[in-house]
Amino acid sequence: MTAGPEQDLDPAIRAALAADLLAALHGACPGSTAELRGSLATGTADLYSDIDIAWEVPAAGFGRCVERVRRTLGGVGPLISLRSDPDYADAPGHRLVFAAFRGLPLFWRLDLDVRADRRDEASPPAASAAEPWSPAASALANAVAVVKAVRRGRPDTARGLLERGLLRIGAEPLATGHWLTDLKRLTAAATALEPRQGPLAASVDALAAGLLPDQEPGVRTGVEGGGGAERCAPGAVTAGQGRPRSRAGGHVAASGDRAAGVVGDEAALEKRDQRDRGNAGEAAADHRGGR
């Protein structure tokens, strides 16, 4: 499927994807643990929430696990994007990786926090399996977050995300509130800057076209505050239960039911976008779209 139509935002499919990812990570590195974090772990997720996983690996295998992360995640489903946070590029025993899967909603990006159990003893990876940090890919991640914010009825958040995404790729940071038109301008500028981002930009365009009418400024739509009937219960898929196949992969057992909630989806948005290039001086309340 293409990422976009709301009828494809089935929480059961996302839960199956998360279970597949947990099992794949656990199996890829003996002695490691993989747990859900954030809104999926706390039961505060809505249809648009992403997947946050903490993966703790033995220090001696840290480098090898990081080097193989593309193969590990690609075994769950084809990747449309795999990026690594540059702030952690040289951090001993710690990496932050962002992955988006082809054929699944772009909202359901994986944010993978990889840590060695003894960071000061971690073996360094010989190379990164992720793509180099890309201003265009980062701006496109902001575009996805714009759609999410509009659907949640948060136009001010959407406007800030859009402006910062445009700035990141050297475009005029003008947000008119005509969301579909504004996002088409961002995706076109991102593709012009980095043509290799064309497939991701096309997916963002499809997402926006499927979920955003070209509204007048200030029109509110979607899930107010991300709550209501569209929230998902914690532990919706547990080990041993039947579950639908994720559209990125097959049927596997869950392995992360004991995760404790840390940071909710929106609070995480604030931190991630604030760290993006060109935004270091912005206020702590700033919202992020992702790297």
Contacts in CASP RR format, 6 or more apart in sequence:
PFRMAT RR
TARGET T0000
AUTHOR 0000-0000-0000
METHOD contacts of the structure
MODEL  1
MTAGPEQDLDPAIRAALAADLLAALHGACPGSTAELRGSLATGTADLYSD
IDIAWEVPAAGFGRCVERVRRTLGGVGPLISLRSDPDYADAPGHRLVFAA
FRGLPLFWRLDLDVRADRRDEASPPAASAAEPWSPAASALANAVAVVKAV
RRGRPDTARGLLERGLLRIGAEPLATGHWLTDLKRLTAAATALEPRQGPL
AASVDALAAGLLPDQEPGVRTGVEGGGGAERCAPGAVTAGQGRPRSRAGG
HVAASGDRAAGVVGDEAALEKRDQRDRGNAGEAAADHRGGR
1 8 0 8 1.000
1 103 0 8 1.000
1 104 0 8 1.000
1 247 0 8 1.000
2 103 0 8 1.000
2 203 0 8 1.000
2 206 0 8 1.000
3 103 0 8 1.000
3 104 0 8 1.000
3 105 0 8 1.000
3 106 0 8 1.000
3 107 0 8 1.000
3 203 0 8 1.000
3 206 0 8 1.000
3 207 0 8 1.000
4 105 0 8 1.000
4 106 0 8 1.000
4 206 0 8 1.000
4 207 0 8 1.000
4 209 0 8 1.000
4 210 0 8 1.000
4 211 0 8 1.000
5 210 0 8 1.000
5 211 0 8 1.000
6 47 0 8 1.000
6 210 0 8 1.000
6 211 0 8 1.000
8 105 0 8 1.000
9 47 0 8 1.000
9 48 0 8 1.000
9 105 0 8 1.000
9 107 0 8 1.000
10 244 0 8 1.000
11 45 0 8 1.000
11 47 0 8 1.000
11 232 0 8 1.000
11 236 0 8 1.000
12 236 0 8 1.000
12 237 0 8 1.000
12 243 0 8 1.000
12 244 0 8 1.000
13 104 0 8 1.000
13 244 0 8 1.000
13 246 0 8 1.000
13 247 0 8 1.000
14 40 0 8 1.000
14 51 0 8 1.000
14 105 0 8 1.000
14 108 0 8 1.000
14 246 0 8 1.000
15 40 0 8 1.000
15 232 0 8 1.000
15 235 0 8 1.000
15 236 0 8 1.000
15 237 0 8 1.000
15 243 0 8 1.000
16 237 0 8 1.000
16 243 0 8 1.000
16 244 0 8 1.000
16 245 0 8 1.000
16 246 0 8 1.000
16 250 0 8 1.000
16 251 0 8 1.000
17 51 0 8 1.000
17 76 0 8 1.000
17 101 0 8 1.000
17 104 0 8 1.000
17 108 0 8 1.000
17 246 0 8 1.000
17 247 0 8 1.000
17 248 0 8 1.000
17 249 0 8 1.000
18 36 0 8 1.000
18 40 0 8 1.000
18 51 0 8 1.000
18 53 0 8 1.000
18 237 0 8 1.000
18 254 0 8 1.000
19 237 0 8 1.000
19 243 0 8 1.000
19 246 0 8 1.000
19 252 0 8 1.000
19 253 0 8 1.000
19 254 0 8 1.000
19 255 0 8 1.000
20 76 0 8 1.000
20 246 0 8 1.000
20 248 0 8 1.000
20 249 0 8 1.000
20 250 0 8 1.000
20 252 0 8 1.000
21 34 0 8 1.000
21 51 0 8 1.000
21 53 0 8 1.000
21 73 0 8 1.000
21 76 0 8 1.000
21 110 0 8 1.000
22 34 0 8 1.000
22 35 0 8 1.000
22 36 0 8 1.000
22 53 0 8 1.000
22 254 0 8 1.000
22 255 0 8 1.000
22 256 0 8 1.000
23 252 0 8 1.000
23 253 0 8 1.000
23 254 0 8 1.000
23 255 0 8 1.000
24 72 0 8 1.000
24 73 0 8 1.000
24 75 0 8 1.000
24 76 0 8 1.000
24 252 0 8 1.000
25 32 0 8 1.000
25 34 0 8 1.000
25 53 0 8 1.000
25 55 0 8 1.000
25 72 0 8 1.000
25 112 0 8 1.000
26 32 0 8 1.000
26 33 0 8 1.000
26 34 0 8 1.000
26 255 0 8 1.000
28 65 0 8 1.000
28 68 0 8 1.000
28 72 0 8 1.000
29 55 0 8 1.000
29 57 0 8 1.000
29 58 0 8 1.000
29 61 0 8 1.000
29 64 0 8 1.000
29 65 0 8 1.000
30 58 0 8 1.000
31 57 0 8 1.000
31 58 0 8 1.000
32 55 0 8 1.000
32 56 0 8 1.000
32 57 0 8 1.000
32 58 0 8 1.000
32 65 0 8 1.000
33 55 0 8 1.000
33 56 0 8 1.000
34 53 0 8 1.000
34 54 0 8 1.000
34 55 0 8 1.000
34 56 0 8 1.000
34 255 0 8 1.000
34 256 0 8 1.000
35 41 0 8 1.000
35 53 0 8 1.000
35 54 0 8 1.000
35 256 0 8 1.000
35 258 0 8 1.000
35 259 0 8 1.000
35 260 0 8 1.000
36 51 0 8 1.000
36 52 0 8 1.000
36 53 0 8 1.000
36 256 0 8 1.000
36 259 0 8 1.000
37 52 0 8 1.000
37 53 0 8 1.000
37 54 0 8 1.000
37 113 0 8 1.000
37 259 0 8 1.000
37 260 0 8 1.000
37 261 0 8 1.000
37 262 0 8 1.000
37 263 0 8 1.000
38 44 0 8 1.000
38 52 0 8 1.000
38 261 0 8 1.000
38 262 0 8 1.000
38 263 0 8 1.000
38 264 0 8 1.000
38 265 0 8 1.000
38 268 0 8 1.000
39 45 0 8 1.000
39 46 0 8 1.000
39 49 0 8 1.000
39 52 0 8 1.000
39 264 0 8 1.000
39 265 0 8 1.000
40 49 0 8 1.000
40 51 0 8 1.000
40 52 0 8 1.000
40 232 0 8 1.000
40 234 0 8 1.000
41 52 0 8 1.000
41 234 0 8 1.000
41 259 0 8 1.000
41 260 0 8 1.000
41 261 0 8 1.000
41 262 0 8 1.000
42 234 0 8 1.000
42 261 0 8 1.000
42 264 0 8 1.000
43 231 0 8 1.000
43 232 0 8 1.000
43 233 0 8 1.000
43 234 0 8 1.000
43 235 0 8 1.000
44 227 0 8 1.000
44 231 0 8 1.000
44 264 0 8 1.000
44 265 0 8 1.000
45 231 0 8 1.000
45 232 0 8 1.000
45 265 0 8 1.000
46 152 0 8 1.000
46 223 0 8 1.000
46 225 0 8 1.000
46 226 0 8 1.000
46 227 0 8 1.000
46 228 0 8 1.000
46 230 0 8 1.000
46 231 0 8 1.000
46 232 0 8 1.000
46 265 0 8 1.000
47 107 0 8 1.000
47 151 0 8 1.000
47 223 0 8 1.000
47 230 0 8 1.000
48 107 0 8 1.000
48 148 0 8 1.000
48 151 0 8 1.000
48 152 0 8 1.000
48 223 0 8 1.000
48 226 0 8 1.000
48 265 0 8 1.000
49 107 0 8 1.000
49 232 0 8 1.000
49 265 0 8 1.000
50 107 0 8 1.000
50 108 0 8 1.000
50 109 0 8 1.000
50 110 0 8 1.000
50 111 0 8 1.000
50 265 0 8 1.000
51 108 0 8 1.000
51 109 0 8 1.000
51 110 0 8 1.000
51 111 0 8 1.000
52 111 0 8 1.000
52 113 0 8 1.000
52 262 0 8 1.000
52 263 0 8 1.000
52 268 0 8 1.000
53 110 0 8 1.000
53 111 0 8 1.000
53 112 0 8 1.000
53 113 0 8 1.000
54 113 0 8 1.000
54 115 0 8 1.000
54 259 0 8 1.000
55 65 0 8 1.000
55 112 0 8 1.000
55 113 0 8 1.000
55 114 0 8 1.000
55 115 0 8 1.000
56 115 0 8 1.000
56 116 0 8 1.000
56 117 0 8 1.000
57 65 0 8 1.000
57 114 0 8 1.000
57 115 0 8 1.000
57 116 0 8 1.000
57 117 0 8 1.000
58 116 0 8 1.000
58 117 0 8 1.000
59 93 0 8 1.000
59 116 0 8 1.000
59 117 0 8 1.000
59 118 0 8 1.000
59 119 0 8 1.000
59 121 0 8 1.000
59 122 0 8 1.000
59 123 0 8 1.000
60 121 0 8 1.000
60 123 0 8 1.000
61 116 0 8 1.000
61 122 0 8 1.000
61 123 0 8 1.000
62 93 0 8 1.000
62 114 0 8 1.000
62 116 0 8 1.000
62 122 0 8 1.000
62 123 0 8 1.000
62 124 0 8 1.000
62 125 0 8 1.000
63 122 0 8 1.000
63 123 0 8 1.000
63 124 0 8 1.000
63 125 0 8 1.000
63 126 0 8 1.000
64 123 0 8 1.000
64 125 0 8 1.000
65 72 0 8 1.000
65 114 0 8 1.000
66 95 0 8 1.000
66 114 0 8 1.000
66 125 0 8 1.000
66 128 0 8 1.000
66 129 0 8 1.000
67 125 0 8 1.000
67 126 0 8 1.000
67 127 0 8 1.000
67 128 0 8 1.000
67 129 0 8 1.000
68 129 0 8 1.000
69 82 0 8 1.000
69 97 0 8 1.000
69 112 0 8 1.000
69 114 0 8 1.000
69 129 0 8 1.000
69 130 0 8 1.000
70 79 0 8 1.000
70 82 0 8 1.000
70 129 0 8 1.000
70 130 0 8 1.000
71 129 0 8 1.000
73 79 0 8 1.000
73 82 0 8 1.000
73 99 0 8 1.000
73 110 0 8 1.000
73 112 0 8 1.000
75 249 0 8 1.000
76 101 0 8 1.000
76 246 0 8 1.000
76 248 0 8 1.000
76 249 0 8 1.000
77 101 0 8 1.000
77 102 0 8 1.000
77 248 0 8 1.000
77 249 0 8 1.000
78 101 0 8 1.000
78 102 0 8 1.000
78 103 0 8 1.000
78 248 0 8 1.000
79 99 0 8 1.000
79 100 0 8 1.000
79 101 0 8 1.000
79 102 0 8 1.000
80 100 0 8 1.000
80 101 0 8 1.000
80 102 0 8 1.000
80 103 0 8 1.000
80 199 0 8 1.000
80 200 0 8 1.000
80 203 0 8 1.000
81 98 0 8 1.000
81 99 0 8 1.000
81 100 0 8 1.000
81 131 0 8 1.000
81 137 0 8 1.000
81 200 0 8 1.000
82 97 0 8 1.000
82 98 0 8 1.000
82 99 0 8 1.000
82 100 0 8 1.000
82 129 0 8 1.000
82 130 0 8 1.000
82 131 0 8 1.000
83 97 0 8 1.000
83 98 0 8 1.000
83 99 0 8 1.000
83 130 0 8 1.000
83 131 0 8 1.000
83 133 0 8 1.000
83 134 0 8 1.000
83 137 0 8 1.000
83 138 0 8 1.000
83 291 0 8 1.000
84 95 0 8 1.000
84 96 0 8 1.000
84 97 0 8 1.000
84 98 0 8 1.000
84 128 0 8 1.000
84 130 0 8 1.000
84 131 0 8 1.000
84 133 0 8 1.000
85 95 0 8 1.000
85 96 0 8 1.000
85 97 0 8 1.000
85 98 0 8 1.000
85 133 0 8 1.000
85 275 0 8 1.000
85 291 0 8 1.000
86 133 0 8 1.000
86 277 0 8 1.000
86 291 0 8 1.000
87 96 0 8 1.000
87 275 0 8 1.000
88 94 0 8 1.000
88 95 0 8 1.000
88 96 0 8 1.000
89 95 0 8 1.000
89 128 0 8 1.000
92 116 0 8 1.000
92 119 0 8 1.000
92 120 0 8 1.000
92 122 0 8 1.000
92 124 0 8 1.000
93 114 0 8 1.000
93 115 0 8 1.000
93 116 0 8 1.000
93 119 0 8 1.000
93 122 0 8 1.000
93 124 0 8 1.000
94 113 0 8 1.000
94 114 0 8 1.000
94 115 0 8 1.000
94 116 0 8 1.000
94 119 0 8 1.000
95 114 0 8 1.000
95 125 0 8 1.000
96 111 0 8 1.000
96 112 0 8 1.000
96 113 0 8 1.000
96 114 0 8 1.000
97 110 0 8 1.000
97 111 0 8 1.000
97 112 0 8 1.000
97 114 0 8 1.000
97 130 0 8 1.000
98 109 0 8 1.000
98 110 0 8 1.000
98 111 0 8 1.000
98 112 0 8 1.000
98 141 0 8 1.000
98 290 0 8 1.000
98 291 0 8 1.000
99 109 0 8 1.000
99 110 0 8 1.000
99 112 0 8 1.000
100 106 0 8 1.000
100 109 0 8 1.000
100 110 0 8 1.000
100 200 0 8 1.000
101 108 0 8 1.000
101 110 0 8 1.000
101 248 0 8 1.000
102 248 0 8 1.000
103 247 0 8 1.000
103 248 0 8 1.000
104 246 0 8 1.000
104 247 0 8 1.000
104 248 0 8 1.000
105 207 0 8 1.000
106 144 0 8 1.000
106 203 0 8 1.000
106 204 0 8 1.000
106 207 0 8 1.000
107 144 0 8 1.000
107 147 0 8 1.000
107 148 0 8 1.000
107 207 0 8 1.000
109 141 0 8 1.000
109 144 0 8 1.000
111 268 0 8 1.000
111 272 0 8 1.000
116 122 0 8 1.000
131 137 0 8 1.000
133 277 0 8 1.000
133 291 0 8 1.000
134 194 0 8 1.000
134 197 0 8 1.000
135 168 0 8 1.000
135 169 0 8 1.000
135 193 0 8 1.000
135 194 0 8 1.000
135 277 0 8 1.000
136 169 0 8 1.000
136 190 0 8 1.000
136 191 0 8 1.000
136 193 0 8 1.000
136 194 0 8 1.000
136 197 0 8 1.000
137 190 0 8 1.000
137 194 0 8 1.000
137 197 0 8 1.000
137 200 0 8 1.000
137 291 0 8 1.000
138 165 0 8 1.000
138 168 0 8 1.000
138 276 0 8 1.000
138 277 0 8 1.000
138 290 0 8 1.000
138 291 0 8 1.000
139 165 0 8 1.000
139 166 0 8 1.000
139 168 0 8 1.000
139 169 0 8 1.000
139 186 0 8 1.000
139 189 0 8 1.000
139 190 0 8 1.000
140 186 0 8 1.000
140 187 0 8 1.000
140 190 0 8 1.000
140 197 0 8 1.000
140 200 0 8 1.000
140 201 0 8 1.000
140 204 0 8 1.000
141 289 0 8 1.000
141 290 0 8 1.000
141 291 0 8 1.000
142 161 0 8 1.000
142 162 0 8 1.000
142 164 0 8 1.000
142 165 0 8 1.000
142 168 0 8 1.000
142 186 0 8 1.000
142 273 0 8 1.000
142 288 0 8 1.000
142 289 0 8 1.000
142 290 0 8 1.000
143 162 0 8 1.000
143 165 0 8 1.000
143 183 0 8 1.000
143 186 0 8 1.000
143 187 0 8 1.000
143 190 0 8 1.000
143 204 0 8 1.000
143 208 0 8 1.000
144 204 0 8 1.000
144 207 0 8 1.000
144 289 0 8 1.000
145 161 0 8 1.000
145 269 0 8 1.000
145 273 0 8 1.000
145 287 0 8 1.000
145 288 0 8 1.000
145 289 0 8 1.000
145 290 0 8 1.000
146 158 0 8 1.000
146 161 0 8 1.000
146 162 0 8 1.000
146 179 0 8 1.000
146 182 0 8 1.000
146 183 0 8 1.000
147 179 0 8 1.000
147 183 0 8 1.000
147 207 0 8 1.000
147 208 0 8 1.000
147 211 0 8 1.000
147 212 0 8 1.000
149 155 0 8 1.000
149 157 0 8 1.000
149 158 0 8 1.000
149 161 0 8 1.000
149 287 0 8 1.000
150 158 0 8 1.000
150 179 0 8 1.000
150 212 0 8 1.000
150 221 0 8 1.000
150 222 0 8 1.000
151 211 0 8 1.000
151 212 0 8 1.000
151 221 0 8 1.000
151 222 0 8 1.000
151 223 0 8 1.000
152 222 0 8 1.000
152 223 0 8 1.000
152 224 0 8 1.000
152 225 0 8 1.000
152 226 0 8 1.000
153 220 0 8 1.000
153 221 0 8 1.000
153 222 0 8 1.000
153 223 0 8 1.000
153 224 0 8 1.000
153 225 0 8 1.000
154 225 0 8 1.000
155 177 0 8 1.000
155 217 0 8 1.000
155 218 0 8 1.000
155 219 0 8 1.000
155 220 0 8 1.000
157 269 0 8 1.000
157 287 0 8 1.000
158 175 0 8 1.000
158 177 0 8 1.000
158 179 0 8 1.000
159 175 0 8 1.000
159 177 0 8 1.000
160 175 0 8 1.000
160 287 0 8 1.000
161 273 0 8 1.000
161 287 0 8 1.000
161 288 0 8 1.000
161 289 0 8 1.000
162 173 0 8 1.000
162 175 0 8 1.000
162 179 0 8 1.000
162 182 0 8 1.000
162 183 0 8 1.000
162 186 0 8 1.000
163 173 0 8 1.000
163 174 0 8 1.000
163 175 0 8 1.000
164 173 0 8 1.000
164 273 0 8 1.000
164 276 0 8 1.000
164 279 0 8 1.000
164 286 0 8 1.000
165 171 0 8 1.000
165 173 0 8 1.000
165 186 0 8 1.000
166 172 0 8 1.000
166 173 0 8 1.000
166 174 0 8 1.000
166 175 0 8 1.000
166 185 0 8 1.000
166 186 0 8 1.000
166 189 0 8 1.000
167 173 0 8 1.000
167 278 0 8 1.000
168 276 0 8 1.000
168 277 0 8 1.000
168 278 0 8 1.000
169 186 0 8 1.000
169 189 0 8 1.000
169 190 0 8 1.000
169 193 0 8 1.000
170 189 0 8 1.000
170 193 0 8 1.000
171 185 0 8 1.000
171 186 0 8 1.000
171 189 0 8 1.000
174 182 0 8 1.000
175 182 0 8 1.000
176 182 0 8 1.000
176 217 0 8 1.000
177 215 0 8 1.000
177 216 0 8 1.000
177 217 0 8 1.000
177 218 0 8 1.000
178 214 0 8 1.000
178 215 0 8 1.000
178 216 0 8 1.000
178 217 0 8 1.000
179 208 0 8 1.000
179 212 0 8 1.000
179 214 0 8 1.000
179 215 0 8 1.000
180 208 0 8 1.000
180 209 0 8 1.000
180 212 0 8 1.000
180 213 0 8 1.000
180 214 0 8 1.000
180 215 0 8 1.000
181 214 0 8 1.000
183 204 0 8 1.000
183 205 0 8 1.000
183 208 0 8 1.000
183 212 0 8 1.000
184 205 0 8 1.000
184 208 0 8 1.000
187 201 0 8 1.000
187 202 0 8 1.000
187 204 0 8 1.000
187 205 0 8 1.000
188 201 0 8 1.000
190 197 0 8 1.000
190 198 0 8 1.000
190 201 0 8 1.000
191 197 0 8 1.000
191 198 0 8 1.000
191 201 0 8 1.000
213 221 0 8 1.000
215 221 0 8 1.000
223 230 0 8 1.000
235 257 0 8 1.000
237 243 0 8 1.000
237 254 0 8 1.000
238 254 0 8 1.000
238 257 0 8 1.000
239 253 0 8 1.000
239 254 0 8 1.000
239 255 0 8 1.000
239 257 0 8 1.000
240 253 0 8 1.000
240 254 0 8 1.000
242 251 0 8 1.000
243 251 0 8 1.000
243 254 0 8 1.000
245 251 0 8 1.000
263 271 0 8 1.000
266 287 0 8 1.000
268 288 0 8 1.000
269 287 0 8 1.000
269 288 0 8 1.000
269 289 0 8 1.000
269 290 0 8 1.000
270 284 0 8 1.000
270 285 0 8 1.000
270 286 0 8 1.000
270 287 0 8 1.000
270 288 0 8 1.000
271 288 0 8 1.000
272 288 0 8 1.000
272 289 0 8 1.000
272 290 0 8 1.000
272 291 0 8 1.000
273 279 0 8 1.000
273 286 0 8 1.000
273 287 0 8 1.000
273 288 0 8 1.000
273 289 0 8 1.000
273 290 0 8 1.000
274 280 0 8 1.000
274 282 0 8 1.000
274 284 0 8 1.000
274 286 0 8 1.000
274 288 0 8 1.000
275 288 0 8 1.000
275 291 0 8 1.000
276 288 0 8 1.000
276 289 0 8 1.000
276 290 0 8 1.000
276 291 0 8 1.000
279 286 0 8 1.000
END
